[in-house]
Amino acid sequence: MSNLHCLTAPTVSETLQSKSQEAQESNQRRAALNRGQRSARVCERCFARNEAGDTFCKVCGEELPETLADVDEDVTRRLVPAAARAQLIVEVGSGGIAEFWVEKDVALIGRSSPADGVVPDVDFTDVDPNRLVSRRHAFILRKRGGFVVEDLESVNGTYLNGVQRLQPHAQTLLRDGDQLTFGEVRCIFWTEAQSGGTVEIQDVTAGAHTG
């Protein structure tokens, strides 16, 4: 005598509930995959975006934090005027000037030392006869359409507008006409705007999560 089992067909509501659950799980897997693709390591020194697997910043060489930033490609971007490059004007001699251009995203300010392999992007060797500028004195970094200055624990300090000695590794926004002093080298900071240029800015630090 055989045992007969009656199979009950799923109801419409049960079928819809099952498909809804499958769709939700699929969306969660897709979101997790997209989040992994968008994740980046953001440099705490120059704010450059690096790949999730990078250990050191590709721009300035700083060791990257362990925290990953979840960069949402769909967020609204903000347009700001793009500064093409910056200029440092130094008074030398009796009324003469020397001009130094900052054209890189991260520019080293200092005094060259071939023996130590130090070749600054802005080399003050010729305008610093008393050698009061450190070999690796400061960074000027392009950031969000403008520029900031960062002292690198220099011996004689970096001063803004003659009175404020900058704290080491504290980035300070620069404005046209600011006076910067590196050791005894005094210079005026100016930017040259890119004609009609804008840059897109995205807050890459929002929504950070631990990787």
N, C-alpha and C positions, 0 to 999 in steps of 0.2 A: 504494500500500500504506500503510495508516494505521498510526500508532504507537499502541499501546494501553498505557495506564499503569494499573497496578494500585494502587488506593487501599486502604491498610490501616487498618481502623478502630482507634481508640485503645483500649487495654486499660482495664480498670476501674481499675487502680492509677494509670495515667497521668491518667485523668479526675479521680480523687479528688485527685491531687497538684495538678492545674491549679486545681481549685475551691478547694483549701486556700490556694494562693498568691494567688488573687484575693481571698479573704476576708481574708487577712493584709494585703494592700495596702489594702483597703477600711477595715479597722480602723485602719491607720496614718493614712490620710487623715482619718478621723473624729476620731482623737485629736489630730491637728494642728489641726483646726478647733476642737475644744473647748478646746484649750490657748489658742488665740488669743482665744476668747470669754472665757476666765477671766482672762487676763492683766490686770494692773493696775499702776499706778505708785503706790508707797506712799511717802508723805511721810516724810522722815527727821527732820523736826522734830516734827510732831504725830501721825504714824502714820496719818493718814487715807488711805483707799483712794480713788484717783482712776482715771479711765478711762485706757486705754493711750495714747490720743492727746493727753492733757492735758500741758501744759508747766509750769503752776504749780498749786500745791495749792489746791483749791476751798475749804478751811477756813481756812488761815493765810496763803496767798499765797506760801509758800516755793517756790523753783524745784525741780522734781521731778528725781530721778536718772534717768539713762538706762536703768538696769537695770529690767526688768520682773519683777514677782513673779507666779509661777504659783499662783493661788489655787484650790485644789481644793475644790469645793463639797461633796464627799462625805466630807471628813475629819470626825472627831468634834469637836464643839464643846464648850466648857467654860463652865459657868454660874458667874458671880461676882456678888456683891451689887452692885447699881447705886447709886452715889452720885448723888442727884438734884441737889444743888448744894453749894457750899462757902461758908463764911463767914469773913471776916477781922474780928476784933474789935480795935479800936485804942483804947488808953487816951488820953484827952484831958483837959486841964485838971486840976482837982483831983477825981479820982475818977470823972470822966465817961468814957463810952465812945462810940465811933462804930462802927456796923456796916456792913460792905460785903459784898454777896452776889456770888458767882461762879456764874453760871447758864449760861454758854456753854461750848462745847467748847474754845474758845481765847479766853481773856480777857486783854486788855492791862492791865497794872498801870502806872500812871504819873501824870503831872500834865498837865492839859489846857493846850493852847496853841492858841487859836483862830487866831492869826496863821499858825501852821504847819499848821493842819488836823488837829491831834492831839486826839482825843477818846477817852481811855482808857475801857475798860469799868469799871475800878475807878479812880476819880479821887481822888487823895490831896491835891488842891490845898488843901482847907480844913483839913487836919490837918498840913500841911507848911509852916509859916510861913517857915522858912529856905530853902525851895526846894532841898532836898538830894535830892529824888526826881527822877529823870530823867523827861523827857516820855514816852519809851518805855523804861521801866525793866525790866520783866520780863513774861513770860507765865506764867499758870497754865492748864494744859491738862488736860482730862479724858482719862484714858488707862486702858484696861482696868479700868473700874469704879471707878477712884480718880482722884487728881489728882497732877500733877507741877508743879514750878516751874522756870523757865528764865530766867536772867539774860540781858539783851539788851545786854551791854557797857555797863552803866550806869556813870556817873562815880563814884558813891560806893558801889557794890556792893550785893549782896543777901546777907544772912547768915541761916544756919539755926541756931536755938537759941543765938544769941549769940556763937558762936565760929567757925563754919565759913563762910568766904566762898566763895560758889559760883562756880565757873568759868563764864565766859560760854558760853552755848549748851549747857551740860551739864545735862540734865534730871535732877532729883532728886525722888524719891518723897516725898510729904507724908503725914504721919500726924496724926490728931486730937491736938491739944494742942501741936503744933510751934509754936515762936516764929519768926516771920519778921521780918526787919528790912530795910526798903527805905530807904536813906539813914539818916535818924533816926527814921523812922516804924516803931514796933514794934507788931506785931499777933500775935494768936493764931489759928491755923488750926483750923477745925472743919468737919466734913462733916455734911450732913443726909441720911440714907439714905432712899431711896424705899421706902415701905411695901410689903413683899412683892415688891419689884422685883428682877429679875435681868437681866443682859445676857449675850449669847452672845459668846464670845471665840474667834477663830480666828487661828492663827499665820500671817499673810499673808506673812511674809518667808521661809517655808520653800520650798525648791525654786525659788529665784530663778534666772533665766537671762537672758542678755544679749539684749536686743531689738535 
